[in-house]
């Protein structure tokens, strides 16, 4: 009996230690100071934003911004969500447009309605729409990624190839590239990992995957427009007219570096990463408009593009808005973003005369091409579970490319997974 | 808990007994003090997370009311998450792939480990210490690094192995395509695990009395016969232990396929159960469903471990008899 009670005591003691160890995490948060300098925590992955933060910090001793990049784009939402739920979240974060619905339906974002008027007139209506949910503004747009056909100018010229303007021409060109000497050349790579690209291609063809009617979400991924796009790419893959390396896998990078893949569909931000990955190809690339289904009515989708958001837990909403408005929605800010090679979401930044990207120092047409693409952007209704759709597309397209499931299953399966997740 | 039963002495004299009790009591206090840090760690790193996960698995984040993007709300669903995990065909498909993987990997692991250990134990093996270290070294390489390294060797376009084979007109099978992906994963796992398991079996061999081997040799056994009739039965319990490790390792397989998945379309996000858990928790922000699936997996691990441990008791009893 005595022994048992001692054991109980020991266990209780252990639990007490464990619990106290557990609870000693939250205490440091409470220091709220209205006067004196505040430090804002800003999680952002975008390259060169730190340079803009330095400028701000030098000019604003009272509002210091501490920038850190806890994760690359894709893993960021989960890190932010976990941190906010644990009461340890940052004041501000960068969010891809595609990730905004995840944040909003997780309920972790501070709305920006109080400052709406200072923000909205700096951007196009479509851009404001992509950061507004249920009519409420939740983010300040930073950069846009209108899709461009980034291609190897030198290889196109050497082989007498012309940039395709329609998807039919694209297919003929892909056939032609396959007949080039060596037999190992491809016009483009199509990877199941690029779910956002596939969604963009479907959007271009007129798909509307999510719609909200009568207080309920409708999922319509298995529609005619998407089917048409899928059939087009299925044909290219099955006839071996495009390569199917995993994006950013070593074999893909090797294929691009050695000039075996001639082009890629990327956002206007592409020159930055391309320069990092293939420093030997400076001057060899050019940007062009993506192929169209109907050239009379050009439609362009975005690959990427991001906004900055303010998290629910912040004690410094006013200061955060002040900083983010300066960074993204002021003329000075837009000029600064242009300086660090961003294609700004702000209209002012898009109109600035600027030097070509470092990847293509002679290509004075690059930024005008990007602006032209941005003027044809289609507006998007993101579903609240866009991430679920993306993993499902990656899985099902992967199965189809791999040959473990028929192409006909891709859209019905994705449609069902996304629908069930919402139901 | 285990060895507290002191022999009972029938005695009428109470004084020595009281003394013995006091000594025993102070021993106990001392013992508890010593194991307290371990218990505390156990509670913090094991019990509390499990209790927390069980709690998580009972809730679900349901769509909130008021608009298309209304914040989700926590709702108690009891065993609902378990039911939906068990009703999900991708869960069973991932278990099935896990079973295929384990059924091939575990016997191969045991077999190769035994052979390596027996080879190490052969008399007249030179540089034994060196071989032992060389065999053990891959175990020290983190599985993520190992998968990356092997991944590079698997990609025909950049692999020196494929290029070498190609230059002499040999066509190697594409290991990152179709069902060959099992070969690719199992190879990485074996490469990392054989050394560890071989050393365990080798250590067991070291405890074999030299007289028994000498006796067998005097009886006319050659090395093969000694291995077959003396050494093998002796290391059976240790081999079962390595099998246990391998089975638990198989259930927890995650980093190797995850790393390889960036190289191939043959591995998708729900290929193995833990990858599915990761997808739920970190891509879909559905911690509740991830917690339910994890607990189901943990239960399966415990059950399998008990089964193998039972087998081990059985075999060691047999080996000793």
Interface residues (C-beta under 8 A of the other chain):
Chain A: X3 X6 X7 X10 X11 X13 X14 X15 X17 X18 X21 X22 X75 X77 X78 X81 X101 X102 X104 X105 X106 X107 X133 X134 X192 X212 X217 X244 X246 X248 X249 X250 X251 X254 X255 X384 X385 X387 X388 X390 X391 X394 X395 X397 X398 X399 X401 X402 X403 X404 X421 X422
Chain B: X28 X29 X32 X36 X39 X40 X43 X44 X47 X48 X63 X64 X67 X68 X69 X70 X71 X72 X151 X152 X155 X156 X157 X158 X177 X178 X262 X263 X264 X265 X266 X268 X269 X270 X279 X281 X282 X283 X284 X285
